[in-house]
């Protein structure tokens, strides 16, 4: 019991209910991995589209930046395949 006369259940129950509703809106790790993988895949496909469809040559840094995006897309696809 607190000095004011309240017990733990008096405070905790409404707070826990609020937290429970907040946690239901949060994304799971698998969903985040899928979202990041899909975003990286979209970026790679966009870069390749500009390179091959629009005939815009990429700079050297663009080539270096593709590798982390390819890795992120691959990890996202592996995560999707592994959880399904």
ZADO-1210 file (C-alpha; in nm, 4 decimals, padded with zeros to 6 digits):
<atoms>
<atom x="00.0000" y="00.0000" z="00.0000" code="UNK" pos="1"/>
<atom x="00.1225" y="00.3478" z="-00.0871" code="UNK" pos="2"/>
<atom x="00.1296" y="00.6406" z="00.1559" code="UNK" pos="3"/>
<atom x="-00.1764" y="00.7870" z="-00.0185" code="UNK" pos="4"/>
<atom x="-00.3815" y="00.4717" z="00.0523" code="UNK" pos="5"/>
<atom x="-00.3776" y="00.3291" z="-00.3019" code="UNK" pos="6"/>
<atom x="-00.2773" y="-00.0268" z="-00.3686" code="UNK" pos="7"/>
<atom x="-00.0703" y="-00.1521" z="-00.6607" code="UNK" pos="8"/>
<atom x="-00.3730" y="-00.2958" z="-00.8381" code="UNK" pos="9"/>
<atom x="-00.5495" y="00.0403" z="-00.8296" code="UNK" pos="10"/>
<atom x="-00.2781" y="00.1975" z="-01.0423" code="UNK" pos="11"/>
<atom x="-00.1491" y="-00.0995" z="-01.2382" code="UNK" pos="12"/>
<atom x="-00.4723" y="-00.2261" z="-01.3906" code="UNK" pos="13"/>
<atom x="-00.5548" y="00.0830" z="-01.6007" code="UNK" pos="14"/>
<atom x="-00.1897" y="00.1330" z="-01.6926" code="UNK" pos="15"/>
<atom x="-00.1493" y="-00.2316" z="-01.7964" code="UNK" pos="16"/>
<atom x="-00.4627" y="-00.2120" z="-02.0107" code="UNK" pos="17"/>
<atom x="-00.3239" y="00.0959" z="-02.1856" code="UNK" pos="18"/>
<atom x="00.0097" y="-00.0771" z="-02.2456" code="UNK" pos="19"/>
<atom x="-00.1650" y="-00.3868" z="-02.3777" code="UNK" pos="20"/>
<atom x="-00.3453" y="-00.1804" z="-02.6400" code="UNK" pos="21"/>
<atom x="-00.0182" y="-00.0053" z="-02.7312" code="UNK" pos="22"/>
<atom x="00.1689" y="-00.3330" z="-02.7779" code="UNK" pos="23"/>
<atom x="-00.0991" y="-00.4687" z="-03.0096" code="UNK" pos="24"/>
<atom x="-00.0116" y="-00.1888" z="-03.2543" code="UNK" pos="25"/>
<atom x="00.3614" y="-00.2671" z="-03.2523" code="UNK" pos="26"/>
<atom x="00.5262" y="-00.4612" z="-03.5337" code="UNK" pos="27"/>
<atom x="00.7031" y="-00.7902" z="-03.4772" code="UNK" pos="28"/>
<atom x="01.0658" y="-00.8434" z="-03.5752" code="UNK" pos="29"/>
<atom x="00.9651" y="-01.0589" z="-03.8709" code="UNK" pos="30"/>
<atom x="00.7379" y="-00.7868" z="-04.0049" code="UNK" pos="31"/>
<atom x="01.0124" y="-00.5281" z="-03.9746" code="UNK" pos="32"/>
<atom x="01.2591" y="-00.7573" z="-04.1543" code="UNK" pos="33"/>
<atom x="01.0086" y="-00.8124" z="-04.4344" code="UNK" pos="34"/>
<atom x="00.9430" y="-00.4404" z="-04.4666" code="UNK" pos="35"/>
<atom x="01.3136" y="-00.3533" z="-04.4770" code="UNK" pos="36"/>
<atom x="01.3801" y="-00.6335" z="-04.7269" code="UNK" pos="37"/>
<atom x="01.0941" y="-00.5189" z="-04.9494" code="UNK" pos="38"/>
<atom x="01.2166" y="-00.1591" z="-04.9353" code="UNK" pos="39"/>
<atom x="01.5714" y="-00.2627" z="-05.0264" code="UNK" pos="40"/>
<atom x="01.4397" y="-00.4775" z="-05.3107" code="UNK" pos="41"/>
<atom x="01.2347" y="-00.1834" z="-05.4405" code="UNK" pos="42"/>
<atom x="01.5431" y="00.0389" z="-05.4334" code="UNK" pos="43"/>
<atom x="01.7517" y="-00.2170" z="-05.6245" code="UNK" pos="44"/>
<atom x="01.4796" y="-00.2712" z="-05.8829" code="UNK" pos="45"/>
<atom x="01.4439" y="00.1050" z="-05.9224" code="UNK" pos="46"/>
<atom x="01.8180" y="00.1479" z="-05.9711" code="UNK" pos="47"/>
<atom x="01.8299" y="-00.1320" z="-06.2264" code="UNK" pos="48"/>
<atom x="01.5277" y="00.0139" z="-06.4011" code="UNK" pos="49"/>
<atom x="01.6957" y="00.3514" z="-06.4354" code="UNK" pos="50"/>
<atom x="02.0141" y="00.1850" z="-06.5542" code="UNK" pos="51"/>
<atom x="01.8687" y="-00.0512" z="-06.8140" code="UNK" pos="52"/>
<atom x="01.5338" y="00.1011" z="-06.9109" code="UNK" pos="53"/>
<atom x="01.6240" y="00.4699" z="-06.8976" code="UNK" pos="54"/>
<atom x="01.9868" y="00.4139" z="-07.0037" code="UNK" pos="55"/>
<atom x="02.1268" y="00.6214" z="-06.7180" code="UNK" pos="56"/>
<atom x="02.4754" y="00.4999" z="-06.6252" code="UNK" pos="57"/>
<atom x="02.5329" y="00.4654" z="-06.2502" code="UNK" pos="58"/>
<atom x="02.8316" y="00.6212" z="-06.0827" code="UNK" pos="59"/>
<atom x="03.0912" y="00.4170" z="-05.8946" code="UNK" pos="60"/>
<atom x="02.9361" y="00.4967" z="-05.5574" code="UNK" pos="61"/>
<atom x="02.5992" y="00.3748" z="-05.6857" code="UNK" pos="62"/>
<atom x="02.7571" y="00.0397" z="-05.7614" code="UNK" pos="63"/>
<atom x="02.9042" y="00.0202" z="-05.4098" code="UNK" pos="64"/>
<atom x="02.5720" y="00.1152" z="-05.2520" code="UNK" pos="65"/>
<atom x="02.3913" y="-00.1669" z="-05.4275" code="UNK" pos="66"/>
<atom x="02.5665" y="-00.4425" z="-05.2319" code="UNK" pos="67"/>
<atom x="02.4195" y="-00.3543" z="-04.8894" code="UNK" pos="68"/>
<atom x="02.0748" y="-00.3207" z="-05.0460" code="UNK" pos="69"/>
<atom x="02.1119" y="-00.6587" z="-05.2151" code="UNK" pos="70"/>
<atom x="02.2169" y="-00.8107" z="-04.8813" code="UNK" pos="71"/>
<atom x="01.9191" y="-00.6520" z="-04.7020" code="UNK" pos="72"/>
<atom x="01.6783" y="-00.7720" z="-04.9716" code="UNK" pos="73"/>
<atom x="01.8246" y="-01.1243" z="-04.9543" code="UNK" pos="74"/>
<atom x="01.7974" y="-01.1339" z="-04.5755" code="UNK" pos="75"/>
<atom x="01.4379" y="-01.0108" z="-04.5966" code="UNK" pos="76"/>
<atom x="01.3508" y="-01.2789" z="-04.8508" code="UNK" pos="77"/>
<atom x="01.5236" y="-01.5453" z="-04.6414" code="UNK" pos="78"/>
<atom x="01.3243" y="-01.4261" z="-04.3410" code="UNK" pos="79"/>
<atom x="00.9995" y="-01.4478" z="-04.5360" code="UNK" pos="80"/>
<atom x="01.0799" y="-01.7969" z="-04.6655" code="UNK" pos="81"/>
<atom x="01.1924" y="-01.9170" z="-04.3256" code="UNK" pos="82"/>
<atom x="00.8797" y="-01.7998" z="-04.1376" code="UNK" pos="83"/>
<atom x="00.6261" y="-01.9235" z="-04.3908" code="UNK" pos="84"/>
</atoms>
